[in-house]
Amino acid sequence: MLADLRTRTVQLLPTGRRLPDAVFERRHRAIVRLALACAVGLVLLAWVWGYGQPAAVAVFAAVAGPLVVAVVPGLSRAVHAAATTCSLMAASVALVHLWGGVTESHFSFFVMIGVVSLYQDWVPFGIVVVVVALHHGVFGTLQPHAVFGHGGEGNPWAWAGIHAAFVLAASLAHLSSWRLNEDQVLSDPLTGLADRTLLEEVTRRLLTRGNEVSLLFIDLDDFKAVNDSRGHASGDELLLVLAERLRGCVRPGDVVARIGGDEFAVVVSGGTDVARAVGERALIALSLPVPLADGTLVIHGSVGVAASTDLTGGSADALLRNADLAMYLAKAQGKNRLVVYADGMAEAASRRAALAQDVCGAAANGELEVHYQPTVRLTDGRTTGFEALVRWNHPERGLIPPAEFIPLAEETGDIVAIGAWVLREALRQGAVWTAETGMPLRMAVNLSPRQFHDGGNVTELVAAALAESGFPAEQLTLEVTEGVLVRDGDAVVAQLESLRALGVRIAIDDFGTGFSGLSYLRHLPADIIKIDRSFVTDLPRGRSAVTLITSIVELARTLGLDIVAEGVETEDQRRTLADLDCGSAQGYLFARPKPADRAGAALAAGVPVRA
């Protein structure tokens, strides 16, 4: 009962950040020296005013005595602060008595309130109020003329209450000033959210109280592309909108902070279930279209969640680190999702960090190679071209799955150099095969979103690679994802149109998984759409998949676009796609991606790839 009452009372009190240890120690040493100086000064004053040796000794003992506790190492902050507060209060009481109840002597209490406010803790203020009330009440009854310089001796306890109320008001003023100052200093200047320092302090406070605490780490997906394509003003406008949405996703008492350019965090009192619910609301809120001055924008976020129950030491830094690790795993799994921290993620993060370092020199060190997966015409099963897919043979870890290193290269920006290398290598190989077979084989190469923003002029890169290899431009297909086109709008469309002016074809990869409708195809500079494997997987039994693919094929035919279906693995899927008049397909049914020598051998043999 008492413990619960204490907890509720503490929660009602205005509180601010916990002082760093070094700052607290510096302030405490200064206050101890001040209290000791007060003790010496009051002894001298007692002698000058003729109080005699016993009074001087009593004053010194009353003021300096608590300082013995204040300088003992290893005691808690509250004990140290309480000891110096008792010393300063004793000094104020002694001054009141030495000065014979002169009203101005009571001002020393308010001076001492200002001094103990440097501790930024409630304990000293509580001691001040209690000391003032008891002193004025008890000594105002026993020795009224020594306490009150007016008619207060007639009702000492009433005057004690009045003095205590003024002291309490002064204490509240100091605490409010402290909190308001911190709200101003410890907030993000753009969004008004808490900053990283305040987030860590709130987390530490909740952990100290023994509460179950969870923390969400939220990172916006591909935010850099927004700044690059639309400018920092639009980026700031977007952050303001998203910050307000995050505020609306949390409960009263939860704290939302901006801890980096596009990074946010939320500390919640509760376990993983509570944090997951907040995180899912945040994902939905972030994904809603944002109307900006220069057009509507859609952006997503990746969320990592960590709970104090997973900590051994109960550190706020460890909790934030665990949530950060979970967020990076959410990025690695495809972004726009929530991942809860689990044991082993630290090792996975260490592996990712090592791979991120190694991928930087993978192309220069000759560790990359291009595998080729054929594109097959469904009417006769003949190979019409290949898609170039990069593979990484790590010198120590062997073959690294693309799903593991491609997102890393995207994050680090190394995908720009890798993409340029793949383009040159694929065109060189395509030129060799075209010369050997005498057939106009097509070559498809994927372009990363980072190549449009970080890689300079994509058109110049492609033109140079075509000239270097001698590969015909009309046989090259450049694949981009639907989401890139929707998110980056006019800037990317203009670059794609300049690429088409070279004679190359543009394919929209993973069509149907982005945010656009089918009608959006009318506005894209595209020649081919590739139906995502997730729709093909449901064939032939999935009625909705059949209906959707039929609609895509009809619309593509109306717009004069070619169709390629990805992920064909069964004969039933191939037959259904052929019946739906889908022109071409790729998938394990025909061939897995192979190194150039193996893919070229099958091509030279003239064997239908599906065989």
Backbone hydrogen bonds, N-H to C=O, Kabsch-Sander energy under -0.5 kcal/mol:
donor,donor_aa,acceptor,acceptor_aa,energy
5,L,1,M,-2.4
6,R,2,L,-2.6
7,T,3,A,-2.3
8,R,4,D,-2.3
9,T,5,L,-2.4
10,V,6,R,-2.6
11,Q,7,T,-2.0
12,L,8,R,-1.2
12,L,9,T,-0.6
13,L,9,T,-1.0
13,L,10,V,-0.6
24,F,20,P,-2.6
25,E,21,D,-2.5
26,R,22,A,-2.0
27,R,23,V,-2.3
28,H,24,F,-2.8
29,R,25,E,-2.3
30,A,26,R,-1.8
31,I,27,R,-2.4
32,V,28,H,-2.4
33,R,29,R,-2.1
34,L,30,A,-2.1
35,A,31,I,-2.6
36,L,32,V,-2.4
37,A,33,R,-2.3
38,C,34,L,-2.3
39,A,35,A,-2.1
40,V,36,L,-2.2
41,G,37,A,-2.7
42,L,38,C,-2.6
43,V,39,A,-1.8
44,L,40,V,-2.1
45,L,41,G,-2.3
46,A,42,L,-2.5
47,W,43,V,-2.0
48,V,44,L,-2.5
49,W,45,L,-2.5
50,G,47,W,-1.3
51,Y,46,A,-2.9
55,A,51,Y,-0.5
56,A,52,G,-1.9
57,V,53,Q,-2.6
58,A,54,P,-2.4
59,V,55,A,-2.6
60,F,56,A,-2.4
61,A,57,V,-2.6
62,A,58,A,-2.4
63,V,59,V,-2.3
64,A,60,F,-3.0
65,G,61,A,-1.6
67,L,64,A,-0.9
68,V,64,A,-0.6
68,V,65,G,-1.7
69,V,66,P,-0.7
70,A,66,P,-1.6
71,V,67,L,-1.3
72,V,69,V,-1.3
75,L,72,V,-0.9
80,H,76,S,-2.1
81,A,77,R,-3.0
82,A,78,A,-2.4
83,A,79,V,-2.3
84,T,80,H,-2.0
85,T,81,A,-2.0
86,C,82,A,-2.4
87,S,83,A,-1.9
88,L,84,T,-2.4
89,M,85,T,-2.7
90,A,86,C,-2.2
91,A,87,S,-1.9
92,S,88,L,-2.0
93,V,89,M,-2.5
94,A,90,A,-2.5
95,L,91,A,-2.1
96,V,92,S,-2.1
97,H,93,V,-2.1
98,L,94,A,-2.9
99,W,95,L,-2.2
100,G,97,H,-0.9
101,G,96,V,-2.4
101,G,146,A,-0.7
102,V,99,W,-0.6
105,S,102,V,-1.6
106,H,103,T,-1.8
107,F,104,E,-1.4
108,S,105,S,-1.3
109,F,106,H,-1.5
110,F,106,H,-0.6
110,F,107,F,-0.5
111,V,107,F,-1.8
112,M,108,S,-2.5
113,I,109,F,-1.7
114,G,110,F,-1.7
115,V,111,V,-1.6
116,V,112,M,-2.8
117,S,113,I,-1.3
118,L,115,V,-1.7
119,Y,116,V,-1.7
120,Q,117,S,-1.4
125,F,121,D,-0.6
126,G,122,W,-2.3
127,I,123,V,-2.1
128,V,124,P,-2.3
129,V,125,F,-2.2
130,V,126,G,-2.1
131,V,127,I,-2.8
132,V,128,V,-2.5
133,A,129,V,-2.4
134,L,130,V,-2.7
135,H,131,V,-2.8
136,H,132,V,-2.4
137,G,133,A,-1.9
138,V,134,L,-3.1
139,F,135,H,-1.8
140,G,135,H,-0.7
141,T,137,G,-0.9
141,T,138,V,-0.6
142,L,138,V,-2.4
143,Q,139,F,-2.9
146,A,143,Q,-1.2
147,V,143,Q,-0.7
147,V,144,P,-0.9
148,F,144,P,-3.2
153,E,150,H,-0.7
154,G,151,G,-1.7
155,N,152,G,-1.3
158,A,155,N,-0.5
159,W,155,N,-1.8
160,A,156,P,-2.3
161,G,157,W,-2.1
162,I,158,A,-2.0
163,H,159,W,-2.7
164,A,160,A,-2.6
165,A,161,G,-2.3
166,F,162,I,-2.1
167,V,163,H,-2.3
168,L,164,A,-2.7
169,A,165,A,-2.6
170,A,166,F,-2.4
171,S,167,V,-2.3
172,L,168,L,-2.8
173,A,169,A,-2.2
174,H,170,A,-2.1
175,L,171,S,-2.5
176,S,172,L,-2.9
177,S,173,A,-2.4
178,W,174,H,-2.5
179,R,175,L,-2.7
180,L,176,S,-3.1
181,N,177,S,-2.3
182,E,178,W,-1.9
183,D,179,R,-2.5
184,Q,180,L,-1.6
185,V,181,N,-2.5
186,L,182,E,-3.5
187,S,184,Q,-0.6
188,D,193,L,-3.8
192,G,188,D,-2.3
194,A,256,V,-1.8
195,D,186,L,-1.7
199,L,195,D,-2.3
200,E,196,R,-2.4
201,E,197,T,-2.1
202,V,198,L,-2.7
203,T,199,L,-2.3
204,R,200,E,-2.5
205,R,201,E,-2.3
206,L,202,V,-2.3
207,L,203,T,-2.4
208,T,204,R,-2.6
209,R,205,R,-1.7
210,G,207,L,-1.3
211,N,206,L,-1.7
213,V,211,N,-0.5
214,S,268,V,-2.5
215,L,306,A,-2.9
216,L,266,V,-3.0
217,F,304,G,-3.0
218,I,216,L,-0.6
218,I,264,F,-3.3
219,D,302,S,-2.5
220,L,262,D,-2.0
221,D,300,H,-2.8
223,F,220,L,-0.7
226,V,222,D,-0.7
226,V,223,F,-0.9
227,N,223,F,-1.6
228,D,224,K,-2.6
229,S,225,A,-2.4
230,R,226,V,-2.8
231,G,226,V,-0.6
231,G,227,N,-1.3
235,G,231,G,-1.7
236,D,232,H,-2.7
237,E,233,A,-2.1
238,L,234,S,-2.4
239,L,235,G,-2.2
240,L,236,D,-2.1
241,V,237,E,-1.7
242,L,238,L,-2.5
243,A,239,L,-2.5
244,E,240,L,-1.7
245,R,241,V,-1.8
246,L,242,L,-2.3
247,R,243,A,-1.9
248,G,244,E,-1.4
249,C,245,R,-0.5
249,C,246,L,-1.2
250,V,246,L,-0.6
250,V,247,R,-0.8
254,D,251,R,-2.0
255,V,267,V,-2.0
257,A,265,A,-3.2
258,R,194,A,-2.4
259,I,257,A,-0.6
259,I,263,E,-1.7
260,G,263,E,-1.2
264,F,218,I,-3.3
265,A,257,A,-2.5
266,V,216,L,-2.0
267,V,255,V,-2.3
268,V,214,S,-2.8
268,V,266,V,-0.5
270,G,212,E,-1.7
270,G,268,V,-0.9
275,A,271,G,-2.1
276,R,272,T,-3.0
277,A,273,D,-1.9
278,V,274,V,-2.0
279,G,275,A,-2.9
280,E,276,R,-2.6
281,R,277,A,-1.9
282,A,278,V,-2.1
283,L,279,G,-2.3
284,I,280,E,-1.9
285,A,281,R,-2.5
286,L,282,A,-2.7
287,S,283,L,-1.5
288,L,284,I,-0.6
288,L,285,A,-0.8
290,V,297,L,-3.4
292,L,290,V,-0.6
292,L,295,G,-1.2
295,G,292,L,-1.5
297,L,290,V,-2.3
299,I,286,L,-0.6
302,S,219,D,-2.8
303,V,337,R,-2.6
304,G,217,F,-2.7
305,V,339,V,-2.2
306,A,215,L,-2.1
308,S,213,V,-3.1
310,D,307,A,-1.7
311,L,308,S,-1.7
319,L,315,S,-1.9
320,L,316,A,-2.3
321,R,317,D,-2.3
322,N,318,A,-2.4
323,A,319,L,-2.1
324,D,320,L,-2.2
325,L,321,R,-2.3
326,A,322,N,-2.2
327,M,323,A,-2.1
328,Y,324,D,-2.1
329,L,325,L,-1.7
330,A,326,A,-1.9
331,K,327,M,-2.0
332,A,328,Y,-2.3
333,Q,329,L,-1.7
334,G,331,K,-1.6
335,K,330,A,-2.1
339,V,303,V,-2.4
341,Y,305,V,-3.5
345,M,342,A,-1.8
348,A,344,G,-1.9
349,A,345,M,-2.7
350,S,346,A,-2.2
351,R,347,E,-2.3
352,R,348,A,-2.4
353,A,349,A,-2.7
354,A,350,S,-2.2
355,L,351,R,-2.5
356,A,352,R,-2.8
357,Q,353,A,-1.6
358,D,354,A,-2.1
359,V,355,L,-2.9
360,C,356,A,-0.5
360,C,357,Q,-0.5
361,G,358,D,-1.0
362,A,359,V,-0.9
365,N,361,G,-2.2
366,G,363,A,-1.4
367,E,362,A,-2.5
368,L,362,A,-0.7
369,E,391,R,-2.2
371,H,369,E,-0.5
371,H,389,L,-3.3
372,Y,594,K,-3.6
373,Q,387,E,-2.1
375,T,385,G,-2.9
376,V,374,P,-0.5
376,V,585,A,-2.9
377,R,382,R,-2.7
378,L,376,V,-0.5
378,L,583,G,-2.1
380,D,377,R,-0.6
381,G,377,R,-2.6
384,T,375,T,-2.8
385,G,375,T,-1.0
386,F,442,R,-2.1
387,E,373,Q,-2.6
388,A,444,A,-3.0
389,L,371,H,-3.1
389,L,387,E,-0.5
391,R,369,E,-2.8
392,W,400,I,-0.7
393,N,367,E,-2.5
393,N,391,R,-0.5
394,H,392,W,-0.9
394,H,398,G,-2.9
398,G,394,H,-1.6
400,I,392,W,-2.6
404,E,401,P,-1.9
405,F,401,P,-1.7
406,I,402,P,-2.6
408,L,404,E,-0.6
409,A,405,F,-2.6
410,E,406,I,-2.3
411,E,407,P,-2.3
412,T,408,L,-2.5
413,G,409,A,-1.4
415,I,409,A,-1.8
416,V,413,G,-1.5
418,I,414,D,-2.2
419,G,415,I,-3.0
420,A,416,V,-1.9
421,W,417,A,-2.1
422,V,418,I,-2.7
423,L,419,G,-2.3
424,R,420,A,-2.1
425,E,421,W,-2.6
426,A,422,V,-3.0
427,L,423,L,-2.2
428,R,424,R,-2.1
429,Q,425,E,-2.4
430,G,426,A,-2.7
431,A,427,L,-2.2
432,V,428,R,-1.7
433,W,429,Q,-2.5
434,T,430,G,-2.4
435,A,431,A,-2.0
436,E,432,V,-2.3
437,T,433,W,-2.6
438,G,434,T,-1.8
441,L,439,M,-2.3
442,R,384,T,-2.1
443,M,475,Q,-2.5
444,A,386,F,-3.0
445,V,477,T,-2.6
446,N,388,A,-0.5
447,L,479,E,-3.0
451,Q,448,S,-0.9
452,F,448,S,-0.7
452,F,449,P,-1.0
453,H,449,P,-0.7
453,H,450,R,-0.6
454,D,450,R,-3.8
455,G,450,R,-0.9
458,V,456,G,-0.8
461,L,457,N,-1.8
462,V,458,V,-2.6
463,A,459,T,-2.6
464,A,460,E,-2.4
465,A,461,L,-2.1
466,L,462,V,-2.5
467,A,463,A,-2.2
468,E,464,A,-2.4
469,S,465,A,-2.0
470,G,466,L,-2.3
475,Q,472,P,-1.4
476,L,473,A,-1.7
477,T,443,M,-2.9
478,L,505,R,-2.8
479,E,445,V,-2.7
479,E,477,T,-0.5
480,V,507,A,-2.5
482,E,509,D,-1.2
485,L,481,T,-1.2
486,V,482,E,-1.9
487,R,483,G,-2.6
488,D,484,V,-2.3
489,G,485,L,-1.2
491,A,488,D,-1.1
493,V,489,G,-2.2
494,A,490,D,-2.5
495,Q,491,A,-1.4
496,L,492,V,-2.5
497,E,493,V,-2.3
498,S,494,A,-1.7
499,L,495,Q,-1.7
500,R,496,L,-2.3
501,A,497,E,-1.4
502,L,498,S,-0.5
502,L,499,L,-1.2
503,G,500,R,-1.3
504,V,499,L,-1.1
505,R,476,L,-2.7
507,A,478,L,-2.6
508,I,528,I,-2.4
509,D,480,V,-3.3
509,D,507,A,-0.8
511,F,508,I,-0.6
511,F,530,K,-2.5
513,T,510,D,-1.7
520,Y,517,G,-1.5
521,L,518,L,-1.7
522,R,519,S,-1.5
523,H,520,Y,-1.7
524,L,521,L,-1.3
526,A,524,L,-2.1
527,D,506,I,-3.2
528,I,506,I,-2.0
529,I,562,D,-2.2
530,K,508,I,-2.7
531,I,529,I,-0.6
531,I,564,V,-2.2
532,D,511,F,-1.6
535,F,532,D,-1.4
536,V,532,D,-1.1
537,T,533,R,-2.3
538,D,535,F,-0.6
539,L,536,V,-1.8
542,G,538,D,-3.3
543,R,541,R,-0.8
546,V,542,G,-2.2
547,T,543,R,-2.4
548,L,544,S,-2.5
549,I,545,A,-2.7
550,T,546,V,-2.3
551,S,547,T,-2.1
552,I,548,L,-2.4
553,V,549,I,-2.7
554,E,550,T,-2.4
555,L,551,S,-2.5
556,A,552,I,-2.8
557,R,553,V,-2.5
558,T,554,E,-2.1
559,L,555,L,-2.0
560,G,556,A,-0.7
560,G,557,R,-0.7
561,L,556,A,-3.3
562,D,527,D,-2.5
564,V,529,I,-2.1
565,A,584,S,-2.1
566,E,531,I,-2.2
568,V,586,Q,-2.6
569,E,567,G,-0.6
574,R,570,T,-1.9
575,R,571,E,-2.7
576,T,572,D,-2.4
577,L,573,Q,-2.4
578,A,574,R,-2.2
579,D,575,R,-2.4
580,L,576,T,-1.5
581,D,578,A,-1.6
582,C,577,L,-2.6
584,S,563,I,-1.8
585,A,376,V,-2.0
586,Q,565,A,-2.5
589,L,568,V,-2.3
590,F,587,G,-1.3
591,A,587,G,-2.3
594,K,372,Y,-1.9
596,A,370,V,-0.6
599,A,595,P,-2.5
600,G,596,A,-2.6
601,A,597,D,-1.6
602,A,598,R,-1.7
603,L,599,A,-1.7
604,A,600,G,-2.6
605,A,601,A,-1.7
606,G,602,A,-0.6
606,G,603,L,-0.9
607,V,602,A,-1.3
609,V,381,G,-0.6
610,R,381,G,-0.6
611,A,608,P,-1.8
